[in-house]
Amino acid sequence: MTGKRSYKEKEELNLGVVFLNHTNRDLTFNYRTWPKREHSYCDLLISSTKGKVAAVPVPIEKSKIESYFSKYGHRYDHVLTKDNSFEFGISSVITARPGYGHKEKLNFQYYPLSPGSYDIAASCKNFFGTTINTNSIKIEII
């Protein structure tokens, strides 16, 4: 995972998950927002000395999410050759402001954080046909 290590309290948290291909063959990175069974996303595993931070659903009705993505779902494939990498950006992790998206890369959730120190890792689903767990990074919100 990549990202800054220190954020101001009202600053948005943006992260990147770097996928590295250390195999002897090409791998295809698949990204899908629809249909739901193929949805590619990352769940964040966030903890602090106070415990784990729970994800919060975006304040958008599920029927509206389904209606939008069933018509305008995004999809792309990226061939990841041997010893190369691909960065998957995840923006606006800690807020769900109106007009700033559905949070489809976070499974339609966000993670509100208050000042403190956090360990963040990701569990990413449906990118290579399996679940991939990342290393963790430490961040601080001041």
Protein Blocks (a to p, Z undefined) as FASTA:
>chain_A
ZZdfbdcfklccddddddddfbfbdcdddddfbdfkloccdddddddfkbccdddddfbd
fklmmmmmmmmcccddddddehiacddddehklbccehiajhlmnoopacdddedddddd
dddehklopacdddddddddZZ
